[in-house]
Amino acid sequence: MNTDQNTRIEELKQIIKPYIQNSEALETLTKETDFIKDLQINSANLVDIVLDIEEKYEIVIDNSSMERMLTVKAALEIIENKLNES
């Protein structure tokens, strides 16, 4: 994992922190962490997280990307792709 990705994971942790039920899972967050299963984030909060990500990175995440954004890895890939598009 490169430094950029580590930074991005730390930023992602800060974004999802207010929405999680399981703070222990946040401490052990990896690229494989599932937002719903591991962090117990509900779908309404997942939408809030997407909005927060859009605001932080000044990107627009379409519905098909939003539906795929269920893990940290997927979120990182989507953020990267959107940043490269702009």
Buried (B, 14 or more C-beta within 10 A) or exposed (E): EEEEEEEBBEBBBEBBEEBBEEEEBBEEBEBEBBBEEBBBBEEEBBEBBBEBBBEEBEBEBEEEBBEEBBBBBBBBBBBBEBEEEE
